[in-house]
Amino acid sequence: MNSVLKFQYPAHSHRESAPPFKVYTERTLHKIPALARLPEALRFEIQVVASVLPFRVNEYVLNELIDWDDPYHDPMFRLVFPQREMLEPADFAQMAALHQQQASREAINALASRLRQHLNPHPAGQLALNRPQLEGDTLEGVQHKYRETVLFFPTQGQTCHSYCTFCFRWAQFIGDKTLRIASNQVDSLLAYLRQHPEVSDVLITGGDPLVMKTKTLAQYLEPLLHPEFAHIQSIRIGTKALTFWPQRFVSDADGPALRALLERLVRGGKHVALMAHYNHWREMETPMAEQAIKAVRETGVEIRTQGPLLAHINDDPATWARLWRRQVHLGMIPYYCFVQRDTGARRYFEVPLARAAEIYREAMQQVSGLARTARGPSMSAEPGKVEVQGVAEIHGERVFVLRFLQARNPAWVQRPFFARYDPHATWLSDLKPAFGEARFFFEQE
Ligand SMILES: *Cc1c(COP(=O)(O)O)cnc(C)c1O
């Protein structure tokens, strides 16, 4: 059957063996059986946007998560399927014209590259900042921004089971090598950690490191059990596999090996946390998703949850309250509620900070204390993670009350500061200091 598709990793990646599920990409979009039920005009729009923003979806998401009776109002559909409004109208029109003229692949790719430049592919200075040095060389695939925590991007983990339309790491999925942050240099990671006793946490991320075979993952993580890495107390694994391929932990051929690895790390004395990405309670509704959560918990690994607040997907308090309640019920710990970053299809997803703070507060009011562990709404900005605590009036001036949850300079952490209220602001860069100050305390003179 021609709908049996080869899994395509982006160019330049080190290919692992094929995954045990069908995957559709931009090139094979037209073969998705359920899409045939949508009007032709809508399918065309999806195709146009998918030639600019990365697209990938697997059969589990298609068959188990999306409500095909009403896809256009379905948060799971919007989570993975490109929508017309994700591009600026002028950009959409240009790309649509090329498709209508049946332009060549080269022409489409060339326009796609130009349009991507408008989409701030590297928010918060990711390409230039936070790149650590080892003996005078820049370490590939490592970011070290906050003193305690090193982020590691293994080469083989730089893709995902499906792609989210809002992903802030979207630029690394389009096959452009200069945009990818990745490493297969386990030795240089370990050498760096040896030299940095102040680091207590390693966060392995992507992409999704759980697209990797357990054998590969073990090469990165097992050395950390050695006594010389006793200072590495916590290992975090960032993933959306609990949503996009829960079989990974349960029925996959490699499932038992993964669970055994997690158990070895826990028994070896590490605090191991799966940083599970969630956007909607619908992601936790299938029996397979529930089984996977249970299987992970049985290894002694904690599951902490995080995800951005997104227009069209979860921008109301009831959705967040239900999401957090369900997570606590299933034994997970809500961790972060993020503000959508200023990149990619941000205009489609962005929510004003004032509204985000209101949604967060109203959701918190509906849940018990066990679900109030989610901090936010938090902006992962260049100086650090900035939480919008709320809006207040101080001596007649309306202000945002803000604080750093995490900061480039540890001395900034937990210091409250104030910005002039602006109902339209969606990011830290839109904000001005309150009370007539010239700059925020963390800005250089
Ligand atoms: C969020 C984040 C971390 C982890 O911060 P915690 O407050 O410890 O959860 C580490 N590095 C970067 C670059 C981050 O954005």
The ligand as an SDF file (V2000), in Angstrom:
LIG
                    3D

 15 15  0  0  0  0  0  0  0  0999 V2000
   13.9260   26.4380   32.1360 C   0  0  0  0  0  0  0  0  0  0  0  0
   15.3250   26.2320   31.8370 C   0  0  0  0  0  0  0  0  0  0  0  0
   16.1300   25.4710   32.6970 C   0  0  0  0  0  0  0  0  0  0  0  0
   15.5750   24.8290   33.9630 C   0  0  0  0  0  0  0  0  0  0  0  0
   15.2130   25.7930   34.9110 O   0  0  0  0  0  0  0  0  0  0  0  0
   14.5460   25.3350   36.2890 P   0  0  0  0  0  0  0  0  0  0  0  0
   14.0670   26.5990   36.9250 O   0  0  0  0  0  0  0  0  0  0  0  0
   15.5880   24.6300   37.0730 O   0  0  0  0  0  0  0  0  0  0  0  0
   13.4070   24.4210   35.9110 O   0  0  0  0  0  0  0  0  0  0  0  0
   17.4610   25.3440   32.3850 C   0  0  0  0  0  0  0  0  0  0  0  0
   18.0130   25.9150   31.2940 N   0  0  0  0  0  0  0  0  0  0  0  0
   17.2700   26.6660   30.4550 C   0  0  0  0  0  0  0  0  0  0  0  0
   17.9370   27.3100   29.2870 C   0  0  0  0  0  0  0  0  0  0  0  0
   15.9010   26.8400   30.6890 C   0  0  0  0  0  0  0  0  0  0  0  0
   15.1850   27.5810   29.8480 O   0  0  0  0  0  0  0  0  0  0  0  0
  1  2  1  0
  2  3  1  0
  2 14  2  0
  3  4  1  0
  3 10  2  0
  4  5  1  0
  5  6  1  0
  6  7  2  0
  6  8  1  0
  6  9  1  0
 10 11  1  0
 11 12  2  0
 12 13  1  0
 12 14  1  0
 14 15  1  0
M  END
$$$$
